[in-house]
């Protein structure tokens, strides 16, 4: 066991002195002159006496003093959990985590805008002043080596959007997942629970995900979406599958191949006709 008393960690300590304002605790080996921490009077178990061992969690009070509590927080140093936003202030968001003092989530550690009542996935870390803080940048705290294989459907929370890489997802709130930019279809809201399909398990154990089903399963939905899009253009879509992939993605949210398959399905069903420059609803 690490004998250093660090905020964010739990310890079983010996009661070395009890005063009116609380009990002083230390490791048994350090009871004489070692590091001690105060357990406030309201937290002392009934009947506790000098020499008793008490399991406590360590954090810092409003005056930055190391203090102990017998309460069990919703996460410890280096762990990840979903916490509720109790308040948003000028310095950041404060999260409810089971202790008397709410946990600060600084603005610099937020990956999207929060509001009171939101539930957010965070990790617990120590800042430069050894104060406990929360961060939404949970990438380095997530694990690899999940039990999943290609084709499995998983659930997770979308926690960060990278223009370069895509949308990062915490699968089961604990495994590293990514929806690559090429797979980012529709409106994926950060902070939302999503269902996704595993399309690749990388050598390092990280998961590549897609929110779309396999092509043959997705085609019907894509065809319906394209038909509704053409209707919104008064029955004439002013481009065809000869348009650039960028134009197609911008207007439809699909890749060029997916768009082409969907249009082909609509043409086969006789719902649309294609000209050199447009796609029209039949009739």
C-alpha positions as CSV (number, residue, x, y, z in Angstrom):
1,X,0.0,0.0,0.0
2,X,1.2,3.5,-0.8
3,X,1.7,5.2,2.5
4,X,1.7,8.8,1.1
5,X,-1.5,10.6,1.9
6,X,-2.6,11.8,-1.5
7,X,-5.9,13.6,-2.3
8,X,-8.3,11.4,-4.2
9,X,-7.2,8.1,-2.6
10,X,-8.7,5.8,0.1
11,X,-6.7,4.6,3.1
12,X,-7.3,2.6,6.3
13,X,-5.8,4.7,9.0
14,X,-5.3,4.5,12.8
15,X,-6.9,7.0,15.1
16,X,-4.1,8.6,17.0
17,X,-5.8,11.5,18.7
18,X,-9.4,12.7,19.2
19,X,-10.3,16.3,19.9
20,X,-13.5,18.3,20.0
21,X,-13.1,19.4,16.3
22,X,-12.2,15.9,15.0
23,X,-9.9,12.9,15.0
24,X,-6.3,12.8,13.7
25,X,-5.5,9.8,11.7
26,X,-2.2,8.3,10.5
27,X,-0.7,5.0,9.3
28,X,-0.1,2.8,12.3
29,X,3.7,2.8,11.6
30,X,3.6,6.6,11.5
31,X,1.4,7.2,14.5
32,X,4.2,8.7,16.5
33,X,5.6,11.5,14.2
34,X,4.3,10.7,10.7
35,X,1.9,12.5,8.4
36,X,-1.6,13.0,10.0
37,X,-4.9,14.0,8.5
38,X,-8.0,15.4,10.2
39,X,-11.3,13.5,10.2
40,X,-14.0,16.2,11.2
41,X,-16.0,15.5,14.3
42,X,-19.2,14.9,12.3
43,X,-17.5,12.1,10.4
44,X,-16.2,10.2,13.4
45,X,-18.0,6.8,13.7
46,X,-20.0,6.3,16.9
47,X,-17.9,4.8,19.7
48,X,-14.5,5.4,17.9
49,X,-11.5,5.5,20.2
50,X,-7.8,6.1,20.0
51,X,-6.2,3.1,18.3
52,X,-9.2,2.2,16.1
53,X,-8.7,1.9,12.4
54,X,-11.0,3.9,10.1
55,X,-11.3,3.6,6.3
56,X,-11.4,7.2,4.8
57,X,-11.2,9.0,1.5
58,X,-8.8,12.0,1.3
59,X,-9.5,15.4,-0.4
60,X,-8.9,19.1,0.2
61,X,-11.4,21.4,2.0
62,X,-12.3,24.9,0.9
63,X,-9.0,26.2,2.5
64,X,-6.9,23.7,0.6
65,X,-6.2,21.6,3.7
66,X,-6.0,17.8,3.3
67,X,-9.0,16.3,5.1
68,X,-10.5,12.9,5.5
69,X,-14.1,11.7,5.1
70,X,-15.8,8.4,5.7
71,X,-18.1,9.0,2.8
72,X,-17.5,7.1,-0.4
73,X,-17.1,9.3,-3.5
74,X,-18.4,8.3,-7.0
75,X,-14.9,8.2,-8.3
76,X,-11.3,8.1,-7.1
77,X,-8.0,9.5,-8.5
78,X,-7.5,8.2,-12.1
79,X,-11.0,6.7,-12.3
80,X,-13.8,7.5,-14.7
81,X,-17.5,8.0,-13.9
82,X,-20.6,9.9,-15.0
83,X,-21.4,12.7,-12.7
84,X,-24.3,15.2,-12.6
85,X,-23.6,18.9,-13.1
86,X,-24.8,20.7,-9.9
87,X,-23.9,24.2,-11.0
88,X,-22.2,26.2,-13.7
89,X,-20.1,29.2,-12.5
90,X,-17.6,31.7,-13.9
91,X,-14.7,29.3,-13.2
92,X,-16.3,26.1,-14.5
93,X,-18.9,23.5,-13.7
94,X,-19.3,21.9,-10.2
95,X,-20.2,18.2,-10.2
96,X,-22.0,16.2,-7.5
97,X,-19.8,13.2,-6.5
98,X,-21.0,12.2,-3.1
99,X,-18.9,14.5,-0.9
100,X,-19.7,17.6,1.0
101,X,-17.7,19.8,-1.4
102,X,-18.7,19.6,-5.1
103,X,-16.0,18.7,-7.6
104,X,-14.7,21.4,-10.0
105,X,-14.6,20.8,-13.7
106,X,-12.6,23.8,-15.1
107,X,-13.6,25.3,-18.4
108,X,-10.2,24.3,-19.8
109,X,-11.1,20.7,-19.2
110,X,-14.5,20.8,-20.9
111,X,-14.9,19.4,-24.4
112,X,-18.4,20.8,-24.9
113,X,-20.8,23.2,-23.2
114,X,-22.5,22.0,-20.0
115,X,-25.7,23.0,-18.2
116,X,-27.0,22.2,-14.7
117,X,-28.5,18.7,-14.6
118,X,-26.4,17.3,-17.4
119,X,-24.6,14.0,-16.8
120,X,-21.0,14.0,-18.0
121,X,-18.3,11.4,-18.2
122,X,-15.2,12.7,-16.4
123,X,-11.9,11.5,-14.9
124,X,-10.5,12.6,-11.6
125,X,-7.0,14.2,-11.5
126,X,-4.7,16.4,-9.4
127,X,-3.9,19.9,-10.7
128,X,-0.6,21.6,-10.2
129,X,-1.6,22.7,-6.7
130,X,-2.6,19.1,-5.9
131,X,-6.3,20.0,-5.8
132,X,-8.8,17.4,-7.1
133,X,-10.4,18.4,-10.4
134,X,-12.4,16.7,-13.1
135,X,-11.6,16.5,-16.8
136,X,-13.7,15.6,-19.8
137,X,-10.5,14.8,-21.7
138,X,-10.8,11.1,-20.7
139,X,-8.9,9.6,-23.6
140,X,-5.8,8.6,-21.6
141,X,-7.9,7.1,-18.8
142,X,-9.8,4.8,-21.1
143,X,-8.7,1.1,-21.6
144,X,-8.0,-1.0,-24.6
145,X,-8.4,-4.7,-24.9
146,X,-12.2,-4.8,-24.9
147,X,-14.0,-8.2,-25.3
148,X,-15.6,-7.1,-28.6
149,X,-15.0,-8.2,-32.2
150,X,-15.7,-6.7,-35.6
151,X,-19.5,-6.6,-36.2
152,X,-20.5,-6.3,-32.6
153,X,-22.9,-3.6,-31.7
154,X,-21.8,-1.5,-28.7
155,X,-23.0,1.5,-26.7
156,X,-21.0,4.4,-25.5
157,X,-20.9,8.2,-24.9
158,X,-19.5,10.6,-27.6
159,X,-17.2,12.8,-25.5
160,X,-15.0,14.7,-28.0
161,X,-15.0,15.9,-31.6
162,X,-11.7,16.1,-33.5
163,X,-11.7,17.6,-37.0
164,X,-8.7,15.5,-37.9
165,X,-9.6,12.1,-36.4
166,X,-13.4,12.0,-35.9
167,X,-15.6,11.6,-32.8
168,X,-14.2,9.9,-29.8
169,X,-16.4,7.5,-27.9
170,X,-16.1,5.9,-24.5
171,X,-17.5,2.4,-25.2
172,X,-19.2,1.1,-22.0
173,X,-17.7,4.2,-20.4
174,X,-14.3,2.5,-20.2
175,X,-12.9,1.5,-23.6
176,X,-11.3,3.6,-26.3
177,X,-13.5,4.0,-29.4
178,X,-13.4,6.3,-32.4
179,X,-15.9,7.1,-35.1
180,X,-13.5,8.0,-37.9
181,X,-14.2,11.2,-39.8
182,X,-15.3,9.2,-42.9
183,X,-18.0,7.5,-40.7
184,X,-19.4,10.6,-39.1
185,X,-22.9,10.7,-40.6
186,X,-25.8,12.7,-39.4
187,X,-25.9,14.7,-36.2
188,X,-23.9,13.0,-33.5
189,X,-24.3,15.0,-30.3
190,X,-21.5,15.2,-27.8
191,X,-22.5,13.9,-24.5
192,X,-25.2,11.6,-26.0
193,X,-25.4,7.8,-25.7
194,X,-24.9,6.2,-29.1
195,X,-25.2,2.8,-30.5
196,X,-22.5,1.9,-33.0
197,X,-21.1,-1.1,-34.9
198,X,-17.4,-2.1,-34.6
199,X,-15.8,-2.0,-38.0
200,X,-12.2,-2.5,-36.8
201,X,-10.3,-3.7,-33.8
202,X,-6.8,-2.1,-34.1
203,X,-3.6,-3.9,-33.1
204,X,-3.4,-1.8,-29.9
205,X,-7.0,-2.8,-29.0
206,X,-8.7,0.5,-29.8
207,X,-12.0,0.3,-31.5
208,X,-13.1,1.9,-34.8
209,X,-16.9,2.4,-34.9
210,X,-19.6,3.2,-37.4
211,X,-23.1,4.5,-36.6
212,X,-24.3,3.2,-39.9
213,X,-25.4,-0.4,-40.5
214,X,-23.9,-2.7,-43.1
215,X,-24.5,-1.4,-46.7
216,X,-27.2,-3.8,-47.6
217,X,-29.1,-3.0,-44.4
218,X,-28.5,0.7,-44.6
219,X,-29.7,1.1,-48.3
220,X,-33.4,1.3,-47.6
221,X,-33.0,4.0,-45.0
222,X,-30.6,5.9,-47.4
223,X,-33.0,5.6,-50.3
224,X,-35.8,7.0,-48.1
225,X,-33.6,9.9,-46.9
226,X,-32.6,10.8,-50.5
227,X,-36.3,10.7,-51.6
228,X,-37.3,13.1,-48.8
229,X,-34.3,15.3,-49.8
230,X,-35.5,15.5,-53.4
231,X,-39.0,16.4,-52.2
232,X,-37.5,19.2,-50.2
233,X,-36.0,20.6,-53.4
234,X,-39.5,20.7,-55.0
235,X,-38.9,17.4,-56.7
236,X,-35.6,18.2,-58.4
237,X,-32.2,17.6,-56.8
238,X,-29.7,19.9,-58.6
239,X,-26.9,17.4,-58.7
240,X,-26.3,13.7,-59.5
241,X,-23.9,11.0,-58.4
242,X,-21.4,12.7,-60.8
243,X,-21.0,15.5,-58.2
244,X,-17.8,15.6,-56.1
245,X,-17.7,13.5,-52.9
246,X,-17.6,16.8,-50.9
247,X,-20.8,18.2,-52.5
248,X,-22.6,14.9,-51.9
249,X,-21.4,14.6,-48.3
250,X,-22.4,18.2,-47.6
251,X,-26.0,17.9,-48.8
252,X,-26.7,14.3,-47.9
253,X,-24.3,13.2,-45.2
254,X,-23.4,10.1,-47.3
255,X,-20.4,9.0,-49.1
256,X,-20.5,9.0,-52.9
257,X,-20.9,5.2,-53.1
258,X,-23.7,5.3,-50.5
259,X,-25.5,8.1,-52.4
260,X,-25.0,6.2,-55.7
261,X,-26.5,3.0,-54.2
262,X,-29.5,4.8,-52.8
263,X,-30.2,6.6,-56.0
264,X,-29.9,3.3,-57.9
265,X,-32.5,1.8,-55.5
266,X,-34.9,4.6,-56.2
267,X,-34.4,4.4,-60.0
268,X,-34.9,0.6,-59.9
269,X,-38.2,1.2,-58.0
270,X,-39.3,3.8,-60.6
271,X,-39.4,6.6,-58.0
272,X,-36.9,8.9,-59.6
273,X,-35.2,9.6,-63.0
274,X,-31.7,10.9,-63.5
275,X,-30.7,13.5,-66.1
276,X,-27.2,14.8,-66.8
277,X,-27.5,17.5,-64.2
278,X,-30.3,16.5,-61.8
279,X,-32.4,13.8,-60.2
280,X,-36.2,14.2,-60.5
281,X,-39.1,12.5,-58.9
282,X,-40.9,10.4,-61.5
283,X,-44.3,11.4,-62.8
